[in-house]
Amino acid sequence: MRYYLGIDGGGTKTDAALCDEFGRIAARTLGPAGNLVDIGMSAYAALLGQLLDGLAQQTGGSLPPVAAAFAGLSGGSDPQIAADCRLLLRNRLPDTPLVAGGDDRQSLLAGGLYGADGCVLISGTGCACTARVNGQQHSIGGWGFLFDGKGGGFDIGRDAVMAALRAYDGRGEPTRLLPLLEAELGCGIEQALPGLYREGKRRIASLAPLVFSAAQEGDAAASGILDENMRELALWLDTAAKDFSGSFPTVVAGGILMKSDDALRRLCGFVKSDTCPARMAMAPVFGAVVAAMLLDGVSERRLRGMDFSL
């Protein structure tokens, strides 16, 4: 029996799964955020050890021989980050012949398209878009929160705080976001700012659901925030369309697009190109497992027949 290891490290949590050659789950475990850029090499090494130990506990105390392993993580598009990730994996899995690590978008391309051409769009804590054309990948947008200002949970949460502050100091129109944020934060919006600066991206991204709640209540500011962010993601897909001759598949992933029908509806309404964004059918960690299987030469046809169940 051959086994495959997949790891999905995002801005909120890290998911690891071990599957056999038929897609049956042998073990699965969760850990904290796994963005190597944010947590650093030593913390990621400790996290990797925690995950592998958790998997081993579910497989009789030690991992079975692993044919191939793939770790996709936020920030993995940086060649040095990807190399560091591979090194950590090889150190922990010295007998695994095929080990790769890098951008979490590779996991999603594998899990959503099984190695075929198409596009993957992510909107979670952050956001990203990658197109695969004739086997070659390239990115559109998603260059990090300092340089790309729309499309992810952090952006939506930050925009909510900005709209609330404008309402608070009189520059903007009244919005339901102000009382909703103050209730969530447990204090006035002005008093909450030092804590938001201190807690950073994940805390700000956690405020995004309040925008959807306010939009459902008919709040114009909240609805405008969602439209601006989904319009930007639609632009990424329309830009990717220039590389395809005709229609192309698009798989969406990440908490914003996976959990909110409103977000997906708005996105589809803004897309002008010949694609129909559809939610990824499997959890991203199983996309990482598929990426590992592709390393080992498992065919697209065989992969499409797997359901990754217990």
C-alpha positions in Angstrom: 0.0 0.0 0.0 1.3 3.4 -0.9 0.6 6.5 1.3 0.6 10.2 0.5 1.0 13.1 2.8 -0.5 16.6 2.2 -0.2 19.7 4.3 -2.2 22.9 3.8 -0.8 25.9 5.8 -3.0 29.0 5.8 -3.2 32.3 7.6 -5.7 30.8 10.1 -4.9 27.1 10.5 -2.8 24.3 9.2 -4.3 21.0 8.1 -2.4 17.7 7.5 -3.7 14.5 6.0 -2.3 11.1 5.2 -4.2 9.1 2.5 -3.6 5.7 0.9 -3.4 5.1 -2.9 -7.2 4.8 -3.2 -7.8 8.2 -1.5 -8.9 6.7 1.8 -8.0 8.9 4.8 -5.6 7.1 7.1 -5.1 10.1 9.5 -5.8 13.8 9.7 -4.9 16.5 12.2 -5.1 20.3 12.6 -2.7 22.9 13.9 -2.4 26.7 14.2 -1.6 29.1 11.4 1.1 27.9 9.1 2.2 30.9 7.1 6.0 30.5 7.2 6.5 34.2 6.4 4.5 35.2 9.5 5.6 32.6 12.1 9.2 32.0 11.0 11.3 28.9 10.3 11.7 27.6 13.9 8.0 27.9 14.7 7.1 26.2 11.4 9.6 23.4 12.2 7.8 22.9 15.6 4.4 23.0 13.9 5.5 20.4 11.3 6.7 18.1 14.1 3.4 18.6 16.0 1.4 17.7 12.8 3.4 14.6 12.0 3.3 13.4 15.6 -0.5 13.9 15.5 -0.8 11.8 12.3 1.5 9.1 13.8 -0.7 8.8 16.8 -3.6 7.8 14.6 -1.6 5.2 12.7 -0.3 3.0 15.5 2.4 5.3 16.9 4.5 5.8 13.7 3.8 6.9 10.1 3.7 4.2 7.5 6.2 4.6 4.6 5.2 7.7 2.6 5.6 7.6 -1.1 5.3 11.4 -1.7 4.6 14.5 0.4 3.5 18.0 -0.5 3.2 21.0 1.7 1.4 24.0 0.4 1.5 27.2 2.5 0.7 30.8 2.3 3.8 32.7 1.3 5.2 29.6 -0.4 5.6 31.5 -3.7 8.9 32.9 -2.3 11.6 30.5 -3.6 13.5 30.7 -0.3 10.3 29.9 1.7 9.6 27.0 -0.6 13.2 25.7 -0.2 13.0 26.0 3.6 9.7 24.1 3.6 11.2 21.3 1.5 14.2 21.1 3.7 12.1 20.8 6.9 10.0 18.1 5.2 13.0 16.1 4.1 14.5 16.3 7.6 11.3 14.9 9.1 10.7 12.3 6.3 14.2 11.2 5.3 12.9 7.9 3.7 10.2 9.6 1.5 11.6 9.7 -2.1 9.3 12.5 -3.4 9.0 15.7 -1.3 7.9 19.1 -2.4 6.7 22.3 -0.8 5.6 25.7 -1.9 2.7 27.9 -2.8 -0.7 26.8 -1.4 -2.1 27.6 -4.8 -0.4 24.5 -6.2 -2.5 22.4 -3.8 -5.6 24.1 -5.0 -4.7 23.7 -8.7 -4.1 20.0 -8.0 -7.2 19.4 -6.0 -9.5 21.5 -8.2 -8.2 20.7 -11.6 -6.2 17.5 -11.1 -3.3 18.8 -13.1 -5.4 20.2 -16.0 -5.4 23.8 -17.2 -7.6 26.3 -15.6 -7.7 28.9 -12.8 -7.8 28.9 -9.1 -9.0 31.8 -7.0 -8.5 32.0 -3.3 -10.2 34.4 -0.8 -9.5 33.5 2.8 -7.5 35.6 5.2 -5.6 36.8 2.2 -6.3 36.3 -1.5 -4.6 35.0 -4.6 -5.2 33.9 -8.2 -3.2 31.5 -10.3 -3.8 30.4 -13.9 -2.4 27.2 -15.4 -2.1 27.4 -19.2 -0.4 24.6 -21.2 1.1 23.3 -18.0 2.6 26.7 -17.0 1.5 28.6 -14.0 1.4 32.4 -13.4 -0.2 34.6 -10.8 -2.6 37.5 -11.1 -3.0 39.7 -8.1 -2.6 38.5 -4.5 0.8 40.2 -4.0 0.3 40.6 -0.2 -1.6 43.0 2.1 0.9 45.8 1.6 0.6 45.9 -2.2 -2.8 44.4 -3.0 -5.7 46.1 -1.2 -8.8 44.1 -2.1 -10.2 40.6 -2.2 -9.5 38.8 1.1 -10.9 38.6 4.6 -8.2 41.0 5.9 -9.2 43.5 3.2 -12.9 43.3 4.0 -12.3 43.5 7.7 -9.9 46.5 7.3 -12.4 48.2 5.0 -15.1 47.7 7.7 -13.0 49.4 10.3 -12.2 52.2 8.0 -15.9 52.7 7.2 -16.8 52.6 10.9 -14.1 55.2 11.7 -15.4 57.5 9.0 -18.9 57.3 10.4 -17.5 57.8 14.0 -15.6 61.0 13.2 -18.1 62.4 10.8 -16.3 62.0 7.4 -18.6 59.2 6.3 -22.3 58.2 6.3 -23.7 56.3 9.3 -23.3 52.6 9.0 -24.4 49.5 11.0 -20.7 48.5 10.9 -19.9 50.9 13.8 -22.2 49.3 16.4 -21.5 45.8 15.1 -17.7 46.3 15.4 -17.9 47.9 18.8 -20.1 45.0 20.1 -17.6 42.5 18.7 -14.5 44.3 20.0 -16.1 45.1 23.4 -15.3 48.8 23.4 -15.6 51.9 21.4 -14.0 51.9 17.9 -11.3 54.5 18.9 -10.3 52.5 22.0 -10.1 49.3 19.9 -7.5 50.5 17.5 -4.4 49.8 19.6 -5.5 46.2 20.0 -6.2 45.8 16.3 -2.8 47.1 15.4 -1.2 44.8 18.0 -3.2 41.6 17.0 -2.7 42.2 13.3 -4.0 40.5 10.1 -5.8 37.5 11.5 -7.8 39.5 14.0 -8.8 42.1 11.4 -9.7 39.3 8.9 -12.0 37.8 11.7 -14.2 40.9 11.4 -15.2 40.2 7.8 -18.3 38.2 8.8 -19.7 41.4 10.3 -19.7 43.0 6.9 -21.8 40.2 5.5 -24.2 40.6 8.4 -24.5 44.3 7.9 -25.0 43.9 4.1 -27.9 41.4 4.8 -29.5 44.1 6.9 -29.3 46.5 3.9 -26.3 48.6 5.0 -25.0 50.5 2.0 -21.5 50.8 3.3 -21.2 47.1 3.9 -22.6 46.2 0.6 -20.3 48.6 -1.1 -17.3 47.0 0.6 -18.3 43.6 -0.6 -18.9 44.8 -4.1 -15.4 46.5 -4.3 -13.7 43.4 -3.1 -15.5 41.0 -5.3 -15.2 43.3 -8.3 -11.4 43.1 -7.8 -11.4 39.3 -7.7 -13.5 39.3 -10.9 -10.9 41.5 -12.6 -8.3 38.9 -11.8 -10.3 36.2 -13.5 -11.0 38.4 -16.5 -7.3 39.1 -16.7 -6.5 35.4 -16.6 -9.0 34.9 -19.5 -6.7 36.6 -21.9 -4.4 33.5 -21.7 -7.2 31.1 -22.6 -8.8 30.5 -26.0 -12.4 30.3 -25.0 -14.0 29.1 -21.8 -11.9 27.8 -18.9 -12.7 26.2 -15.5 -12.3 28.2 -12.3 -12.1 26.7 -8.9 -12.6 29.0 -5.9 -11.4 28.3 -2.3 -10.8 30.1 1.0 -13.2 30.9 3.8 -14.8 34.0 2.1 -15.8 32.3 -1.1 -16.5 28.8 0.4 -18.7 30.0 3.3 -20.6 32.9 1.8 -23.1 32.5 -0.9 -23.4 36.3 -1.1 -19.7 36.6 -1.9 -19.8 34.0 -4.6 -23.0 35.5 -6.1 -21.4 39.0 -6.2 -18.2 37.6 -7.8 -20.1 35.8 -10.5 -22.1 38.9 -11.2 -18.9 40.9 -11.9 -17.1 38.3 -14.0 -17.2 39.2 -17.7 -15.1 36.3 -19.1 -16.3 32.9 -20.1 -15.8 31.0 -16.9 -18.1 29.9 -14.1 -16.5 30.0 -10.7 -17.3 26.8 -8.7 -16.3 25.9 -5.2 -13.6 23.4 -4.7 -15.2 20.0 -4.0 -12.6 18.9 -1.5 -10.8 20.5 1.5 -7.5 22.2 0.5 -5.5 19.7 2.4 -6.7 17.0 0.0 -5.5 19.2 -2.8 -2.1 18.9 -1.2 -2.5 15.1 -1.1 -3.4 15.2 -4.8 -0.3 17.3 -5.5 1.7 14.6 -3.8 0.0 11.9 -5.9 0.8 13.8 -9.0 4.5 13.9 -8.0 4.3 10.1 -7.9 2.8 9.9 -11.4 -0.9 9.1 -10.5 -3.0 9.8 -13.5 -5.7 12.5 -13.7 -8.3 9.9 -14.6 -7.5 7.9 -11.5 -7.5 10.9 -9.2 -10.9 12.0 -10.4 -12.3 8.7 -9.2 -11.2 9.2 -5.6 -13.5 10.8 -3.0 -11.0 11.1 -0.1 -13.1 9.6 2.6 -12.5 7.5 5.6 
